[in-house]
């Protein structure tokens, strides 16, 4: 009974806090078939809250892999227009969107990298009209995750196979505060605490951040008028929502041309079924000019080669080393969780809402202000107990922001 109660609370968090569903609103859920039990609870809670309609778009990783193995080469460069049109129509009508993840980090092991790249590029290009609704926060959206056996096997290889999924459920419930009393209220308090950090950074008006840590010596310029934000976003109607559950970050978009130095990863990156680990990137005037990886070099190359914007940063996020996910000492092999255990950066598009007046600017105007544009956005973790970050003020003076991986004040 305890598990059933926790699962129901987790569904309630996704609906009430994640997308913050409003009466008479449509909810669109993207989920793997393995998450059916959880998705049914999401639908029930949504209808209890007055949802007009709950649409579920099911997916299956094994079918996705089979397509990559056997589909004609030219078919991999296609993405169904009707799938894009449906999402865009729901977004225009004010729907909310929820992604439920249960990814196998090793799903694409052995698949030709060119076929993976063709599929990813086709989907990214086709979905751009829909992505405009999420990256500009015109709609409420959120991402949560549930265990699959394949995912749990990578997180708890030392446990008997029959115990791994239960262990991953426990870890997810702990990371998302489901096990606390009144988790919905705890989340609202957590969002307020994160926003207080963002408020301090906005008041400080740093012109740059300087990072120093193992394998990292990096300076990141911040555009004039940049805005730090946190878990609590608002859609076009002013309704608050939380895009990522869990979340421990405050973030903004850097100036795409003012990143210089080298940064090294601190945790593995699971991306579209491929694992990338122990990698480093070197930047000059914002652009990635060198990169290496001990594992997953081809997958890293695919990300960077997505388009020209894939060679620049779109996000800088601050996450303390002492946080619930980091304190668990687990490597989740899932970016939704691992990025909230460590400071991270993101290759690819930047956020229009992270610069003053950005939501009213064209793509060209955003680029001129320093906000990157790309078909991709991939977070990677760089933080840990040995990371120091300084804020550089316009007059050149230095303010400690992080020391030994945690907030300096």
C-alpha positions as CSV (number, residue, x, y, z in Angstrom):
1,X,0.0,0.0,0.0
2,X,2.9,2.4,0.7
3,X,4.1,2.1,-2.9
4,X,0.6,2.7,-4.3
5,X,0.3,5.8,-2.1
6,X,3.7,7.1,-3.2
7,X,2.9,6.5,-6.9
8,X,-0.4,8.4,-6.6
9,X,1.4,11.3,-4.9
10,X,4.0,11.3,-7.7
11,X,1.2,11.5,-10.3
12,X,-0.4,14.3,-8.3
13,X,2.9,16.2,-8.3
14,X,3.3,16.0,-12.0
15,X,-0.2,17.3,-12.6
16,X,-0.6,19.8,-9.8
17,X,2.9,21.2,-9.6
18,X,4.7,20.1,-12.8
19,X,2.2,21.3,-15.5
20,X,-0.1,22.9,-12.9
21,X,-3.2,21.8,-14.9
22,X,-6.1,24.2,-14.9
23,X,-9.8,23.4,-15.2
24,X,-11.1,22.8,-18.7
25,X,-7.5,22.4,-20.0
26,X,-6.2,19.7,-22.3
27,X,-3.2,17.6,-21.1
28,X,-1.0,15.9,-23.6
29,X,1.2,13.1,-22.2
30,X,4.1,11.5,-24.0
31,X,5.0,8.2,-22.4
32,X,6.5,4.8,-23.0
33,X,4.2,1.8,-22.7
34,X,6.2,0.6,-19.7
35,X,4.8,3.6,-17.7
36,X,1.1,2.7,-18.3
37,X,0.2,2.3,-14.6
38,X,1.7,5.7,-13.7
39,X,0.1,7.4,-16.7
40,X,-3.3,6.1,-15.8
41,X,-2.9,7.7,-12.4
42,X,-1.9,11.0,-14.1
43,X,-5.0,10.9,-16.3
44,X,-7.2,10.2,-13.3
45,X,-5.8,13.1,-11.3
46,X,-6.0,15.4,-14.3
47,X,-9.7,14.6,-14.8
48,X,-10.3,15.0,-11.1
49,X,-8.9,18.5,-11.4
50,X,-11.3,19.3,-14.3
51,X,-9.2,18.4,-17.4
52,X,-11.2,18.7,-20.6
53,X,-9.3,16.0,-22.3
54,X,-6.2,13.8,-21.6
55,X,-4.4,12.7,-24.8
56,X,-1.6,10.1,-24.4
57,X,1.0,9.5,-27.1
58,X,2.6,6.1,-26.4
59,X,6.1,5.2,-27.5
60,X,8.2,2.0,-27.3
61,X,12.0,2.0,-27.3
62,X,12.3,-1.4,-28.8
63,X,10.2,-0.4,-31.8
64,X,12.3,2.8,-32.1
65,X,15.5,0.6,-32.1
66,X,14.0,-1.7,-34.7
67,X,13.3,1.2,-37.0
68,X,16.9,2.3,-36.7
69,X,18.1,-1.2,-37.5
70,X,15.8,-2.0,-40.4
71,X,14.0,1.0,-41.9
72,X,15.2,2.2,-45.4
73,X,18.0,4.8,-45.2
74,X,15.9,7.6,-46.8
75,X,13.0,7.0,-44.4
76,X,15.1,7.9,-41.4
77,X,15.2,11.5,-42.7
78,X,11.5,11.8,-42.4
79,X,9.3,12.7,-39.4
80,X,5.4,12.5,-39.7
81,X,4.0,16.0,-40.3
82,X,0.7,15.0,-38.7
83,X,2.5,14.4,-35.4
84,X,3.9,17.9,-35.4
85,X,0.5,19.4,-36.5
86,X,-1.3,17.7,-33.6
87,X,1.1,19.1,-31.0
88,X,1.0,22.6,-32.5
89,X,-2.8,22.6,-32.5
90,X,-2.9,21.5,-28.9
91,X,-0.4,24.2,-28.0
92,X,-2.3,26.9,-29.8
93,X,-5.4,25.9,-27.9
94,X,-3.6,26.3,-24.6
95,X,-2.9,22.7,-23.8
96,X,-0.3,21.5,-21.2
97,X,2.4,18.9,-22.1
98,X,4.0,16.3,-19.9
99,X,6.8,13.9,-20.8
100,X,7.3,10.7,-18.9
101,X,10.7,9.2,-19.4
102,X,11.9,5.6,-18.8
103,X,15.0,5.6,-21.1
104,X,17.4,2.7,-21.5
105,X,20.8,4.5,-21.5
106,X,22.3,1.7,-23.7
107,X,19.4,1.4,-26.1
108,X,21.3,2.3,-29.2
109,X,24.5,0.4,-28.5
110,X,25.7,-1.0,-31.8
111,X,23.5,1.1,-34.0
112,X,25.2,2.9,-36.9
113,X,25.9,6.5,-35.8
114,X,24.9,7.9,-39.2
115,X,21.4,6.4,-38.9
116,X,21.0,7.8,-35.4
117,X,22.1,11.3,-36.5
118,X,19.7,11.2,-39.5
119,X,16.8,10.3,-37.2
120,X,17.6,12.9,-34.6
121,X,18.1,15.7,-37.1
122,X,14.8,14.9,-38.8
123,X,12.9,15.0,-35.6
124,X,14.6,18.2,-34.4
125,X,13.9,20.0,-37.7
126,X,10.3,18.8,-37.9
127,X,9.4,19.6,-34.3
128,X,10.8,23.2,-34.4
129,X,7.3,24.8,-34.8
130,X,6.2,23.0,-31.7
131,X,9.4,23.6,-29.8
132,X,8.9,27.3,-30.1
133,X,5.9,27.0,-27.7
134,X,8.0,25.3,-25.0
135,X,11.3,27.2,-25.2
136,X,9.4,30.5,-25.0
137,X,7.1,29.1,-22.2
138,X,4.0,29.9,-24.1
139,X,2.6,26.6,-22.8
140,X,3.0,24.8,-19.4
141,X,5.2,21.7,-19.7
142,X,7.1,19.3,-17.5
143,X,9.3,16.2,-17.5
144,X,9.2,13.3,-15.0
145,X,10.6,9.8,-15.1
146,X,9.7,6.3,-14.1
147,X,11.9,3.2,-13.9
148,X,12.3,0.6,-16.6
149,X,14.2,-2.6,-16.0
150,X,16.9,-1.6,-18.5
151,X,17.4,1.7,-16.8
152,X,17.4,0.3,-13.3
153,X,20.0,-2.3,-14.4
154,X,22.5,0.5,-15.1
155,X,21.9,2.3,-11.8
156,X,22.0,-0.7,-9.5
157,X,24.1,-3.4,-11.1
158,X,25.2,-4.8,-7.8
159,X,21.7,-5.6,-6.7
160,X,19.8,-8.8,-7.7
161,X,17.9,-8.0,-10.9
162,X,14.5,-8.5,-9.2
163,X,15.3,-5.7,-6.7
164,X,16.6,-3.0,-9.1
165,X,13.3,-1.5,-10.3
166,X,12.1,-1.1,-6.7
167,X,15.4,0.5,-5.7
168,X,15.1,3.0,-8.5
169,X,11.5,3.8,-7.5
170,X,12.7,4.5,-4.0
171,X,15.5,6.8,-5.4
172,X,13.0,8.7,-7.6
173,X,10.6,9.2,-4.8
174,X,13.4,10.5,-2.6
175,X,14.7,12.8,-5.3
176,X,11.3,14.3,-6.0
177,X,10.3,14.7,-2.3
178,X,7.4,12.3,-2.7
179,X,8.3,10.6,0.6
180,X,8.0,13.9,2.6
181,X,4.8,14.9,4.3
182,X,2.5,17.0,2.0
183,X,4.9,16.7,-1.0
184,X,2.9,19.3,-3.1
185,X,3.4,21.9,-0.4
186,X,7.0,20.9,0.1
187,X,7.6,21.5,-3.6
188,X,6.0,24.9,-3.5
189,X,8.4,25.9,-0.7
190,X,11.3,24.4,-2.6
191,X,10.5,26.5,-5.6
192,X,10.4,29.7,-3.4
193,X,13.8,28.8,-2.0
194,X,15.4,28.4,-5.4
195,X,13.9,31.6,-6.6
196,X,15.6,33.5,-3.7
197,X,19.0,32.3,-5.1
198,X,18.0,33.5,-8.6
199,X,16.9,36.9,-7.1
200,X,20.4,37.3,-5.5
201,X,22.1,36.6,-8.8
202,X,19.8,39.0,-10.6
203,X,20.6,41.7,-8.1
204,X,24.4,41.0,-8.5
205,X,24.3,41.7,-12.3
206,X,27.5,39.7,-12.9
207,X,29.1,40.2,-16.4
208,X,30.8,36.8,-16.3
209,X,31.3,33.7,-14.3
210,X,34.8,32.1,-13.9
211,X,34.9,28.3,-13.2
212,X,37.9,26.4,-11.7
213,X,37.9,22.7,-11.0
214,X,39.4,19.4,-12.1
215,X,40.0,19.7,-15.8
216,X,38.1,22.9,-15.9
217,X,39.3,26.5,-16.4
218,X,36.5,28.4,-18.1
219,X,35.1,31.9,-18.3
220,X,31.5,32.4,-19.3
221,X,30.3,35.8,-20.3
222,X,26.7,36.8,-19.5
223,X,24.7,39.0,-21.9
224,X,23.6,42.5,-20.8
225,X,20.1,42.2,-19.3
226,X,20.4,38.5,-18.6
227,X,17.8,37.0,-16.2
228,X,18.5,34.1,-13.8
229,X,15.4,31.9,-13.2
230,X,14.7,28.7,-11.4
231,X,12.1,26.0,-11.1
232,X,9.1,28.3,-11.2
233,X,8.2,29.4,-14.7
234,X,5.0,30.9,-16.0
235,X,3.2,30.3,-19.3
236,X,1.6,32.9,-21.6
237,X,-1.5,33.0,-19.3
238,X,0.6,33.7,-16.2
239,X,0.1,30.2,-14.8
240,X,3.2,28.9,-12.9
241,X,4.6,25.5,-13.7
242,X,7.8,23.5,-13.0
243,X,9.5,22.1,-16.2
244,X,11.7,19.5,-14.5
245,X,10.9,17.3,-11.6
246,X,13.3,17.0,-9.8
247,X,15.0,20.3,-10.0
248,X,17.7,21.9,-7.9
249,X,19.0,24.5,-10.3
250,X,19.0,28.2,-11.0
251,X,20.0,29.0,-14.6
252,X,20.3,31.6,-17.3
253,X,21.6,31.7,-20.9
254,X,25.2,32.8,-21.5
255,X,26.5,35.2,-24.2
256,X,27.1,32.7,-27.0
257,X,30.3,34.5,-28.1
258,X,31.9,35.1,-24.7
259,X,32.9,31.6,-23.6
260,X,36.6,30.8,-23.3
261,X,38.6,28.0,-21.9
262,X,38.2,24.3,-21.2
263,X,35.5,22.4,-19.3
264,X,35.4,18.7,-18.3
265,X,32.4,16.5,-17.5
266,X,31.9,15.3,-14.0
267,X,29.2,12.7,-14.6
268,X,28.2,10.5,-17.6
269,X,25.8,11.8,-20.1
270,X,23.0,9.6,-21.4
271,X,21.7,11.0,-24.7
272,X,19.2,9.3,-27.0
273,X,20.3,5.8,-26.0
274,X,24.0,6.5,-26.1
275,X,26.4,7.0,-23.1
276,X,29.0,9.7,-23.2
277,X,31.6,9.8,-20.4
278,X,34.9,11.5,-19.4
279,X,34.7,14.2,-22.0
280,X,36.0,17.7,-22.3
281,X,35.2,20.8,-24.5
282,X,37.5,23.7,-25.3
283,X,35.9,27.0,-26.3
284,X,37.3,30.1,-28.1
285,X,35.1,33.1,-28.4
286,X,32.1,31.0,-27.6
287,X,32.7,28.3,-30.2
288,X,33.7,24.7,-29.4
289,X,37.1,24.3,-31.1
290,X,38.3,21.0,-29.6
291,X,36.6,18.1,-27.9
292,X,37.4,14.6,-26.7
293,X,35.6,11.7,-24.9
294,X,36.9,8.5,-23.5
295,X,33.4,6.9,-24.1
296,X,30.8,8.0,-26.7
297,X,33.0,10.2,-28.9
298,X,30.7,9.7,-31.9
299,X,27.6,10.5,-29.9
300,X,29.2,13.7,-28.6
301,X,30.2,14.6,-32.2
302,X,26.6,14.1,-33.3
303,X,25.4,16.6,-30.8
304,X,28.0,19.2,-31.7
305,X,27.5,18.7,-35.4
306,X,23.7,19.1,-35.2
307,X,24.0,22.6,-36.7
308,X,26.2,25.6,-36.2
309,X,24.4,26.5,-33.0
310,X,25.5,23.1,-31.6
311,X,29.0,24.5,-31.2
312,X,27.9,27.1,-28.7
313,X,26.3,27.2,-25.2
314,X,22.7,27.9,-24.5
315,X,22.5,27.4,-20.8
316,X,24.5,27.8,-17.6
317,X,23.0,26.3,-14.5
318,X,24.1,26.4,-10.8
319,X,23.4,23.4,-8.6
320,X,25.0,22.8,-5.2
321,X,27.0,19.7,-4.6
322,X,25.0,19.2,-1.4
323,X,21.5,18.4,-2.7
324,X,19.2,15.4,-2.3
325,X,20.3,13.8,-5.6
326,X,24.0,14.4,-5.1
327,X,23.7,13.2,-1.5
328,X,22.3,9.9,-2.7
329,X,25.7,9.1,-4.3
330,X,23.9,7.6,-7.3
331,X,24.7,8.0,-10.9
332,X,21.2,7.9,-12.5
333,X,22.5,7.7,-16.1
334,X,19.6,10.0,-16.8
335,X,20.1,13.8,-17.4
336,X,16.8,14.8,-15.7
337,X,18.3,13.5,-12.4
338,X,22.1,13.8,-12.9
339,X,21.9,17.5,-14.0
340,X,20.3,18.2,-10.6
341,X,23.2,16.7,-8.7
342,X,25.8,19.1,-10.2
343,X,26.4,22.4,-11.9
344,X,25.9,22.0,-15.6
345,X,26.0,23.6,-19.0
346,X,24.0,23.0,-22.2
347,X,25.1,22.9,-25.8
348,X,22.5,24.3,-28.1
349,X,19.6,26.8,-28.0
350,X,19.3,29.5,-25.4
351,X,16.2,30.7,-23.6
352,X,14.5,33.9,-24.8
353,X,12.9,34.3,-21.4
354,X,16.4,34.5,-19.9
355,X,17.1,38.0,-21.2
356,X,15.1,41.2,-20.7
357,X,12.4,41.6,-23.3
358,X,13.5,38.4,-25.0
359,X,10.1,36.9,-25.6
360,X,9.3,39.8,-27.9
361,X,12.5,39.5,-29.9
362,X,13.1,37.7,-33.2
363,X,15.6,35.0,-33.6
364,X,18.0,37.5,-35.3
365,X,17.5,40.0,-32.4
366,X,18.2,37.3,-29.8
367,X,21.4,36.3,-31.6
368,X,22.5,39.9,-31.6
369,X,21.9,40.0,-27.8
370,X,24.0,36.8,-27.4
371,X,21.3,34.2,-27.1
372,X,22.2,31.0,-29.0
373,X,19.9,29.3,-31.5
374,X,20.1,25.6,-32.5
375,X,17.9,22.6,-33.1
376,X,19.4,20.9,-30.1
377,X,19.8,21.5,-26.4
378,X,21.8,19.0,-24.4
379,X,22.8,19.4,-20.7
380,X,26.0,18.0,-19.4
381,X,27.3,17.9,-15.9
382,X,30.5,19.7,-14.8
383,X,30.0,20.3,-11.0
384,X,31.4,18.5,-8.0
385,X,32.9,19.0,-4.6
386,X,36.1,20.6,-6.0
387,X,34.4,23.2,-8.2
388,X,34.8,26.9,-7.5
389,X,32.9,29.7,-9.3
390,X,33.5,33.4,-9.1
391,X,31.1,36.1,-10.3
392,X,32.9,38.9,-12.2
393,X,31.3,42.4,-11.8
394,X,31.4,44.9,-14.7
395,X,34.2,46.8,-12.8
396,X,36.3,43.6,-12.7
397,X,35.9,42.9,-9.0
398,X,35.3,39.3,-8.0
399,X,32.5,37.8,-5.8
400,X,32.6,34.2,-4.7
401,X,29.5,32.3,-5.9
402,X,30.5,28.7,-5.3
403,X,33.2,27.2,-3.1
404,X,33.9,23.5,-2.9
405,X,30.9,22.8,-5.0
406,X,28.4,24.7,-2.9
407,X,26.9,28.2,-2.6
408,X,29.5,30.5,-1.1
409,X,26.9,32.3,0.9
